[in-house]
Amino acid sequence: MHTLRSIIAISIFASFAPNAVNAFAAEDDFELPDLPQPPQATTAPASDTAIDGATAEVAPAKDAPKDFPVKESPKDAFKDASKGASAKNVPEQSDYDGPVNFAPIEATTLSGPQKEPPASRPHKAQGSGEIVPKKIPENLNRPLQVGVFVGVKELYLRLEGETIHMTAAGNKVKFQGKENSATLDHKEIHGEGKCISIAPTTRELSTSCYPGHFYVSASKGLVNAVNIVDVEDYLRGVVPYEIGKLDNSRFSALESQAIAARTYAYKHFGSRESMGFDVYADTKDQVYKGLASATPLTDSAVKATAGIVMTYDGQFIIAYYHSTCGGETETLATWERPDLPYLQSRPDLRKDGTPWCSESSYSKWERRFSDAEAESLIKKNGKEAKAKVPDFKKIRSIAIRDTLPSGRILTLVVDTDKGKFEVRGDRVRWLFKKSGSILPSSFFRIEHKKQEWVITGKGFGHGVGMCQMGVRGRSAAGQDFATILTHYYPGITLERFEK
């Protein structure tokens, strides 16, 4: 058993820059289980507890319901964010009794007409399962670099039975063992077996399990730990947190999530090169927590779809996804960005007119704010909502001027005793931010009743791209991943990378 002193003595503290990781392969020797039997088609959702999960909220792509321990990010540069969700049991199924009718209000400014994919475009895997094989590009044939812990005060590492405390000493890392310590520029850490236990607290060490290896460094008195991991192993730590563990009746939902998350990862290779990694491990990108919650079924979904990605005109799509669409998806106009042909506003309804995501507890929701509370919140949140809020005392009215194709709000106008101001698109959710939680979606209507503002809405998240709760419903009804993905991302081609 090596102590910290002997580890230092045999010089396994390697020296390499986090950007020069192309030569390193994943160290994990964990074997994926055999594939399950093909799921049986069902006519109704399985009875597992709903996990209203989704992607990050810092640039659009996913969000997670307030039931999850996920905080909204104040910095919302438009990137691909999907709010992640830890896989735990949350809301009970809602008492949904039909769609809430939010008829679109005429929009005065949209990002352009909806674009249908060219009729001549070859639609691969349009429900048929046909997938185009393709040799993986050289620049993508390397491990993914994941910023698991970025700018933290301390970390703990379980190495060969010893717990090592890591803190920053300026731009160096101090490793403190039970008896010995060392201060180094950086360190490459390889697991002794199947995974590495590294966490911000000793309590979390017992469930921490990351494949691949880590590069630990420090900057400005804070510690950084980057996981160098094979993309397929990375997905094993994403799928359970982004869509839930589910059961075999919804296997194609797990496959759909794996393909969307894989596409997202490859799309973001090199996107944070200046920081020394490709993606964050939280809601700024995709929630990734290692293998602690991986199951044989989620692993099987990753393995069954190995290498499959979504492209459009030869480029990776921007695979935005969210928790609950409320029966209608949205375009990029919600962020006042140019449309993309594979991100359209389209109904997401069963034949009986109910949304595919109706089992979500966010199928319908309501929020109430007293006059005083609304005034206080709007003053406080105006900057985050990107609104020019005057120094007012009273709100005279709050009205929706126009909406987007789905019926989500495009322009909200607030009239005060000091003049009017506007809030645009998805940012209206931030106007009523309370206790760290923004409104579930911008798919709402607002009324003033008896000295309070009543907001009635549906859906959770920005509404762009794949509706995760809709995917769960479609999967339970027997749809395969090709049918599901080509609905939410029309005109795409499914390709399989081969090494």
C-alpha positions in Angstrom: 0.0 0.0 0.0 1.6 3.3 -1.1 1.4 6.2 1.3 1.3 9.8 0.0 5.1 10.0 0.7 5.9 6.9 -1.4 3.6 8.1 -4.2 5.6 11.3 -4.4 8.8 9.5 -4.1 8.2 7.3 -7.2 7.2 10.5 -9.1 3.9 9.5 -10.5 2.9 13.2 -10.2 3.0 13.6 -14.0 3.4 17.0 -15.7 1.2 17.7 -18.7 -1.0 20.5 -19.8 -4.8 19.8 -19.8 -5.0 20.7 -23.5 -2.5 18.1 -24.4 -4.7 15.1 -23.6 -5.2 13.5 -27.1 -2.8 10.7 -26.3 -4.7 9.6 -23.2 -7.4 6.9 -23.4 -9.9 6.2 -20.7 -8.4 4.0 -17.9 -11.7 2.5 -16.9 -12.1 -1.2 -17.5 -15.7 -1.4 -16.6 -17.6 -3.8 -18.8 -21.0 -2.7 -20.0 -23.7 -5.3 -19.4 -25.4 -7.2 -22.2 -28.3 -5.5 -23.9 -31.8 -6.1 -22.5 -34.6 -7.7 -24.5 -36.3 -5.2 -26.8 -38.9 -3.3 -24.9 -42.6 -4.2 -25.2 -44.8 -1.6 -26.8 -47.4 -0.2 -24.4 -50.3 2.1 -24.8 -49.8 4.1 -21.6 -46.9 5.4 -19.7 -45.2 3.0 -17.3 -46.0 3.5 -13.6 -42.5 4.6 -12.5 -42.3 7.9 -10.6 -41.9 10.8 -12.9 -38.6 12.6 -12.9 -39.2 16.0 -14.5 -35.6 16.3 -15.6 -33.9 18.3 -18.4 -30.9 20.2 -19.4 -29.0 23.5 -18.5 -30.1 27.1 -18.4 -27.1 29.1 -19.1 -27.3 29.2 -22.8 -30.3 27.4 -23.8 -30.7 23.7 -23.8 -32.1 22.2 -20.8 -33.6 22.9 -17.5 -34.7 21.0 -14.5 -37.8 21.4 -12.3 -37.5 23.2 -9.0 -37.9 19.8 -7.3 -34.3 19.1 -8.2 -31.3 20.5 -6.3 -30.3 22.6 -9.2 -29.8 26.4 -9.0 -30.5 28.7 -11.9 -27.4 30.3 -13.3 -27.3 34.1 -13.2 -25.0 34.1 -16.2 -27.1 33.1 -19.2 -24.9 33.5 -22.2 -26.7 31.7 -24.9 -24.9 28.4 -25.0 -26.4 25.1 -24.9 -27.7 24.8 -21.4 -30.0 22.2 -20.2 -30.9 22.1 -16.6 -29.9 18.9 -15.3 -31.5 16.8 -12.7 -30.2 14.4 -10.2 -32.0 11.1 -10.6 -34.2 11.0 -7.6 -37.9 10.5 -7.1 -39.8 13.7 -7.3 -43.3 14.9 -8.2 -46.2 12.7 -8.3 -48.1 12.5 -11.6 -50.3 15.6 -12.1 -54.1 15.5 -12.3 -53.9 16.7 -15.9 -57.4 17.0 -17.4 -56.6 18.3 -20.9 -54.4 21.0 -22.6 -54.4 24.5 -21.3 -55.5 26.6 -24.3 -53.0 29.4 -24.8 -53.9 30.7 -28.2 -50.9 32.6 -29.7 -51.2 36.4 -29.6 -50.2 38.1 -32.9 -46.5 38.6 -32.8 -45.1 41.9 -34.2 -41.5 40.7 -34.4 -40.4 37.1 -35.0 -37.1 35.6 -36.1 -38.5 34.7 -39.5 -40.9 32.2 -41.0 -40.7 28.6 -40.0 -38.4 26.7 -42.3 -39.3 23.2 -43.4 -36.4 21.0 -44.4 -35.9 20.8 -48.2 -38.1 18.1 -49.8 -35.2 16.7 -51.7 -33.2 16.2 -48.5 -32.5 12.5 -47.7 -34.1 11.8 -44.4 -32.0 9.0 -42.9 -33.6 7.1 -40.0 -37.0 8.8 -40.4 -38.4 6.1 -38.1 -36.8 3.4 -40.2 -33.6 3.0 -38.1 -31.3 3.5 -41.1 -28.1 5.0 -39.8 -25.2 6.3 -41.9 -21.8 4.9 -40.8 -18.9 7.4 -40.8 -15.3 7.3 -39.7 -14.8 9.5 -36.7 -13.0 12.7 -37.6 -9.4 12.8 -36.3 -10.0 15.9 -34.1 -12.8 14.1 -32.3 -10.9 10.8 -31.8 -9.8 11.6 -28.3 -11.2 11.6 -24.8 -13.6 14.3 -23.6 -12.3 16.8 -21.0 -14.9 17.5 -18.4 -14.6 20.3 -15.9 -16.1 18.4 -13.0 -14.9 20.7 -10.2 -13.9 24.2 -11.4 -12.8 26.9 -9.0 -13.6 25.1 -5.7 -11.9 25.7 -2.3 -11.1 22.1 -1.5 -11.5 18.5 -2.8 -11.0 15.1 -1.2 -9.5 12.1 -2.9 -9.6 8.4 -1.8 -6.4 6.9 -3.1 -5.2 3.4 -2.1 -7.2 3.5 1.1 -6.0 6.9 2.2 -8.1 10.1 2.1 -6.1 13.0 0.7 -7.2 16.6 1.2 -6.5 19.0 -1.7 -6.4 22.8 -1.4 -4.8 25.6 -3.4 -1.7 27.4 -2.4 -1.8 30.2 -4.9 -1.4 28.5 -8.3 -0.2 25.2 -6.8 -2.1 22.3 -5.3 -1.4 21.1 -1.7 -2.0 17.4 -1.2 -2.4 16.6 2.5 -2.5 13.0 3.6 -2.8 11.5 7.1 0.8 11.9 7.8 2.5 13.5 4.8 1.9 16.4 2.4 3.2 17.8 -0.9 2.6 21.0 -2.9 2.7 20.5 -6.6 2.0 22.5 -9.8 -0.5 19.9 -10.9 -1.2 16.1 -10.8 -2.6 13.5 -13.1 -4.6 11.0 -11.0 -5.4 7.5 -12.2 -7.8 5.2 -10.4 -6.6 2.0 -8.8 -9.5 0.0 -10.1 -12.6 0.8 -12.0 -13.1 4.4 -11.0 -11.8 7.4 -9.0 -13.3 8.7 -5.8 -13.0 12.5 -5.7 -15.5 14.9 -4.1 -15.8 18.3 -2.4 -16.7 16.6 1.0 -15.6 13.4 2.7 -19.2 12.3 3.0 -19.6 12.3 -0.8 -16.4 10.2 -1.3 -18.3 7.0 -0.6 -20.6 7.4 -3.6 -18.1 9.1 -5.9 -17.0 7.0 -8.9 -15.6 8.6 -12.0 -14.1 6.7 -15.0 -11.0 7.8 -16.8 -8.5 9.9 -15.0 -8.2 13.4 -13.5 -6.0 16.4 -14.0 -5.9 18.5 -10.8 -4.5 22.0 -10.8 -5.0 25.3 -9.1 -5.5 28.9 -10.1 -5.9 32.1 -8.0 -6.3 30.1 -4.8 -8.9 27.7 -6.1 -8.7 24.0 -7.1 -9.7 22.6 -10.5 -10.3 18.9 -11.4 -10.8 17.9 -15.0 -12.0 14.4 -15.8 -10.3 13.0 -18.9 -12.8 10.4 -20.0 -13.9 8.4 -23.1 -17.1 9.9 -24.5 -19.1 6.7 -24.1 -18.1 6.4 -20.5 -19.0 10.1 -20.0 -22.5 9.4 -21.3 -23.0 6.7 -18.7 -22.8 9.5 -16.1 -25.1 11.8 -18.0 -28.1 9.8 -19.1 -29.4 8.8 -15.6 -29.2 12.4 -14.4 -30.7 14.1 -17.5 -33.8 11.9 -18.1 -33.9 9.5 -15.1 -33.3 5.8 -14.8 -36.6 4.7 -16.1 -37.4 1.0 -16.8 -37.3 -1.3 -19.8 -40.6 -0.2 -21.2 -39.0 3.2 -21.9 -35.7 2.0 -23.2 -35.9 4.1 -26.4 -36.2 7.2 -24.2 -32.8 6.4 -22.7 -31.4 5.8 -26.2 -32.8 9.1 -27.4 -31.2 10.9 -24.4 -27.9 9.2 -25.0 -27.8 10.3 -28.7 -28.8 13.8 -27.8 -26.2 14.0 -25.1 -23.5 12.5 -27.3 -24.2 15.0 -30.1 -24.1 17.8 -27.5 -20.7 16.6 -26.3 -19.1 16.3 -29.7 -20.5 19.7 -30.7 -18.7 21.2 -27.8 -15.3 19.7 -28.3 -12.8 22.5 -27.8 -15.5 25.0 -26.8 -13.8 25.9 -23.5 -10.3 25.4 -24.6 -9.1 28.5 -22.8 -10.3 27.0 -19.6 -8.6 23.7 -20.2 -11.6 21.5 -20.8 -14.5 20.9 -23.2 -17.7 20.9 -21.1 -18.8 21.6 -17.6 -20.3 18.8 -15.5 -23.3 20.8 -14.4 -26.3 22.7 -15.8 -24.0 25.0 -17.7 -23.7 22.1 -20.1 -24.9 18.6 -19.2 -25.2 17.2 -15.7 -22.5 14.5 -15.3 -21.8 12.9 -11.9 -19.7 9.9 -12.9 -21.0 6.3 -12.5 -22.7 6.6 -9.1 -26.2 6.4 -10.6 -25.4 4.4 -13.7 -27.6 1.2 -14.0 -27.4 -1.8 -16.3 -30.3 -0.3 -18.3 -28.9 3.2 -18.7 -25.5 1.7 -19.6 -27.2 -0.6 -22.1 -28.8 2.4 -23.8 -25.4 4.0 -24.2 -23.9 0.8 -25.6 -26.8 0.2 -27.9 -26.4 3.6 -29.5 -22.6 3.7 -29.4 -21.2 6.4 -31.7 -24.6 7.6 -33.0 -24.9 11.4 -33.4 -27.3 13.8 -35.1 -26.2 16.0 -38.0 -27.8 18.4 -40.4 -26.1 19.2 -43.7 -23.0 17.5 -42.4 -22.7 19.4 -39.2 -23.6 18.4 -35.6 -26.9 19.9 -34.7 -27.3 22.1 -31.6 -29.1 19.5 -29.6 -31.2 21.6 -27.3 -33.6 19.8 -25.0 -35.8 20.6 -22.0 -38.0 19.0 -19.5 -41.6 19.6 -20.5 -42.9 21.4 -23.6 -46.6 21.5 -22.6 -47.8 20.2 -25.9 -45.9 22.6 -28.3 -42.2 23.1 -28.9 -40.6 26.4 -29.7 -38.0 28.0 -32.0 -34.9 29.9 -31.2 -37.0 33.1 -31.4 -37.5 32.6 -27.6 -33.9 33.8 -27.3 -34.2 36.2 -30.3 -31.8 34.1 -32.3 -32.1 33.1 -36.0 -34.1 30.0 -36.7 -32.6 26.7 -37.5 -34.5 24.3 -39.7 -34.3 21.4 -37.3 -35.5 23.4 -34.3 -39.1 24.2 -35.2 -42.3 25.0 -33.3 -44.5 22.0 -33.7 -47.4 20.3 -31.8 -46.4 17.4 -29.5 -49.8 15.8 -29.0 -51.3 12.4 -29.0 -54.1 11.5 -31.3 -56.6 12.4 -28.4 -55.1 15.9 -28.2 -53.3 15.5 -24.9 -49.6 16.4 -24.8 -47.1 13.5 -24.8 -45.6 15.1 -21.7 -48.9 15.1 -19.8 -47.5 12.9 -17.0 -45.2 15.7 -16.0 -46.2 17.6 -12.8 -45.5 20.7 -14.9 -48.3 20.0 -17.4 -50.1 22.8 -15.7 -48.8 25.1 -13.0 -49.8 28.3 -11.2 -48.0 31.0 -9.3 -49.5 33.8 -7.2 -47.8 37.0 -6.1 -49.3 39.8 -4.0 -49.1 43.3 -5.4 -46.3 44.1 -3.0 -44.4 40.9 -3.7 -44.6 41.3 -7.5 -43.3 44.9 -7.2 -40.5 43.8 -5.0 -39.5 40.8 -7.2 -39.6 42.8 -10.4 -37.4 45.6 -9.0 -34.9 43.0 -7.7 -34.9 40.8 -10.9 -35.1 43.4 -13.6 -31.4 43.2 -14.4 -31.4 39.4 -14.7 -34.5 39.6 -16.9 -32.5 42.0 -19.2 -35.1 44.7 -18.7 -34.7 48.4 -18.2 -36.7 48.8 -15.0 -37.4 52.4 -13.8 -37.4 53.3 -10.1 -41.1 52.8 -9.7 -43.4 52.5 -6.7 -46.6 51.0 -8.2 -47.4 48.6 -11.1 -50.4 49.7 -13.1 -50.6 46.7 -15.4 -48.8 43.7 -16.8 -49.8 42.6 -20.3 -48.6 40.3 -23.0 -48.1 42.3 -26.2 -47.4 39.3 -28.5 -46.4 35.7 -28.5 -44.2 33.2 -30.3 -45.4 30.5 -32.7 -46.2 28.1 -29.8 -48.0 30.7 -27.7 -45.0 31.3 -25.4 -44.5 35.0 -24.6 -42.4 37.1 -26.9 -43.0 40.5 -25.3 -44.3 41.2 -21.8 -45.1 44.9 -21.1 -45.1 46.2 -17.5 -46.7 49.6 -17.0 -45.6 51.5 -13.8 -46.1 54.9 -12.3 -42.7 55.8 -13.8 -43.4 54.5 -17.3 -43.5 51.2 -19.2 -40.7 48.7 -19.9 -40.6 45.4 -21.8 -39.2 41.9 -21.1 -38.5 39.6 -24.0 -38.8 35.9 -24.7 -37.6 33.3 -22.3 -36.2 36.1 -20.0 -39.8 36.7 -18.7 -39.1 33.7 -16.4 -36.5 35.7 -14.5 -38.8 38.6 -13.8 -40.6 36.7 -11.0 -37.6 34.8 -9.7 -38.2 33.9 -6.1 -36.0 31.9 -3.6 -33.6 31.1 -6.5 -36.3 29.6 -8.7 -37.5 31.3 -11.9 -40.9 30.6 -13.5 -41.1 27.1 -14.9 -41.6 28.3 -18.5 -42.5 31.4 -20.6 -45.7 29.5 -21.7 -48.1 31.4 -19.4 -50.8 34.0 -19.1 -51.1 36.6 -16.3 -54.1 38.2 -14.7 -54.7 40.6 -11.8 -57.2 39.4 -9.3 -58.0 40.8 -5.9 -54.7 42.5 -5.2 -52.6 39.7 -6.5 -51.1 38.6 -9.8 -52.0 35.1 -10.9 -49.8 33.4 -13.4 -51.2 30.2 -15.1 -48.8 28.2 -17.2 -47.7 24.9 -18.6 -44.4 23.3 -19.4 -41.0 23.4 -17.8 -37.9 24.8 -19.6 -37.4 26.9 -22.7 -39.3 24.6 -25.0 -36.7 24.3 -27.7 -35.8 20.9 -29.2 -36.4 17.6 -27.5 -39.1 17.4 -24.8 -37.8 14.9 -22.3 -41.1 14.1 -20.7 -42.6 13.8 -24.2 -39.8 11.4 -25.0 -40.8 9.3 -22.0 -44.4 9.2 -23.2 -43.5 8.4 -26.8 -41.1 5.6 -25.7 -43.8 4.0 -23.4 -46.1 4.0 -26.5 -43.6 1.9 -28.4 -41.8 4.6 -30.6 -38.1 3.9 -31.4 -35.4 6.5 -31.0 -35.3 7.3 -34.7 -39.0 8.2 -34.7 -38.6 10.2 -31.5 -35.5 12.2 -32.5 -36.7 13.0 -36.1 -39.9 14.4 -34.6 -38.1 16.8 -32.3 -35.3 17.5 -34.7 -36.9 17.3 -38.2 -34.6 16.8 -41.2 -31.7 15.4 -39.3 -29.4 12.6 -40.3 -28.4 9.9 -37.8 -24.7 8.9 -38.2 -22.6 6.4 -36.4 -19.0 7.2 -35.7 -16.7 4.3 -36.2 -13.1 4.3 -35.0 
